[in-house]
Amino acid sequence: MGFLYSQLFITRPHPTKPFDGQTVIITGSNPGLGKEVARHIARLGVAKVILAVRNIKTREDAREDIITSVERASVELPKSITPFAITPDPGHKSQISINVICTYLLALLMLPQLKSSAQRYSIQPRLVIVSSEVHAIAKFPESTRTSNFAERYKTSKLLEVLINRDIAPKLENIGVILNMLNPGLCHSSLSQHSGGLLEVTKLFLARSTEVGSRSLVLAAQAGAESHGKHINDGKVGDGALSAFVRSEDGKRAGERVWGELKNILERAQHGVSKNL
């Protein structure tokens, strides 16, 4: 019932607060939500927007689209990013590799700079992770089964939530805000491998990518009260998280998942876990 009410009756407000003097890096910003987030931020005013996208042509297209629609946009494309941080690891399922392994490797690689900026400029840099309500219905299928995009996506989102809740306390005293948000079901290219049922559901319930992107922008501007928290329908709190995630079993699972992920990240970039 909560999902239906949210999709049908709740619309996030337009972001109005500028990002003056800030640099914003958006990963996966060529299609859908990411590009609309970049467009919003450029419209509001920002020192620099960086599109961190693997596909060179699509990121160029996204840049031109944003610049064309926003007169004062300053959009840059990174010349290089640590390859593992933007390239799926062939040893893992693509959804786990992209949404979990690459996401947290890039986050840890950025932490030294974020810490430095926090101290030098007396600011609170933010790491914003895009979550989803589907974390609550992940089934954790055995790896020997045929890969299922929808199930892997749910699993990846549950892992993100568990990891965020485990590592957030480690960031409390360094001035970096880590939060996560649920944009809801939106029209995007995400479901192109998910089958017909989701497409039918989207037809009746999905938000536009522009409306969904507002949640990401608002999370990127949330204050210290959002640290380690989940943002749903514009509200900061953990009420929308599953009972498992909020339980002692969930806490132990988060500790175990982070321990395993840390080993994977160390194999990719030796010493990176010490950045936390």
Stockholm file with secondary structure:
# STOCKHOLM 1.0

chainA/1-276         MGFLYSQLFITRPHPTKPFDGQTVIITGSNPGLGKEVARHIARLGVAKVILAVRNIKTREDAREDIITSVERASVELPKSITPFAITPDPGHKSQISINVICTYLLALLMLPQLKSSAQRYSIQPRLVIVSSEVHAIAKFPESTRTSNFAERYKTSKLLEVLINRDIAPKLENIGVILNMLNPGLCHSSLSQHSGGLLEVTKLFLARSTEVGSRSLVLAAQAGAESHGKHINDGKVGDGALSAFVRSEDGKRAGERVWGELKNILERAQHGVSKNL
#=GR chainA/1-276 SS CHHHHHHHHCCCCCCCCCEEEEEEEEETCSSHHHHHHHHHHHHHCEEEEEEECSCHHHHHHHHHHHHHHSTTCCEECCSCCCHHHHSCCTTSCHHHIIIIIIHHHHHHHHHHHHHHHHHHHTCCCEEEEECCGGGGGCCCCCTTSCCCHHHHHHHHHHHHHHHHHHHGGGGTTTTCEEEEEECCSBCSGGGGGSCHHHHHHHHHHCBCHHHHHHHHHHHHTCCGGGTTCEEETTEESSTTSCHHHHSHHHHHHHHHHHHHHHHHHHHHSTTGGGGC
#=GC SS_cons         CHHHHHHHHCCCCCCCCCEEEEEEEEETCSSHHHHHHHHHHHHHCEEEEEEECSCHHHHHHHHHHHHHHSTTCCEECCSCCCHHHHSCCTTSCHHHIIIIIIHHHHHHHHHHHHHHHHHHHTCCCEEEEECCGGGGGCCCCCTTSCCCHHHHHHHHHHHHHHHHHHHGGGGTTTTCEEEEEECCSBCSGGGGGSCHHHHHHHHHHCBCHHHHHHHHHHHHTCCGGGTTCEEETTEESSTTSCHHHHSHHHHHHHHHHHHHHHHHHHHHSTTGGGGC
//
